[in-house]
Amino acid sequence: MPERDSNPRESYNLTVYFTCAFAVLFAVAITWLCIAGQSPSQLILNALSAILGSLIGWALGMYAVPYDAVDKSRLTSIGKTVSAFFTGYAFSKVDRFLELSLFEKNGSGMEILVSDGTWFRIGIFFCSLLLAFLTIFSNRAYFDIKSKSRVEAFSSTPRLRRQRLRGGRAVSKGER
């Protein structure tokens, strides 16, 4: 049986690179869908839907995979505040918003779908949300941040690297 790496995240770096490459391809596809054959006013609404979906997906991806305990406590605090807002206020308003934006009454009083453009924007929103979430999730969960640390890259002398590895205390010649 093959031995496992000392750092299991290291073996996933290639997966992260492929995820990022496919994320770029899907982002180009979503951008093309937003732009192709649209009037300027539709283009703005499509772009707004894509950007909003991406930002929410990014935040959810960060929330799902904190880097460490400090990051987890910060994100948990923010998550509680955001969830209190959405469960209390936003969900009470979303029903009326969807009713007004997706449906209208025709002459006989029956509700009909307004347009395919609205459903298209909802699709763009969720595609962007899912793309951003999966990309951020993959990068935060599987990319080996410790081996790519900025501190390590900018620690120019071997002594500074040894100090950082030993918790910041000075290193004597006997310990080297």
Secondary structure, 3 states (H helix, E strand, C coil): CCCCCCCHHHHHHHHHHHHHHHHHHHHHHHHHHHHCCCCHHHHHHHHHHHHHHHHHHHHHHHHHCCCCHHHHHHHHHHHHHHHHHHHHHHHHHHHHHHHHHHEEECCCCCEEECCHHHHHHHHHHHHHHHHHHHHHHHHHHHCCCHHHCHHHHHCCCHHHHHHHHCCCCCCCCCCC
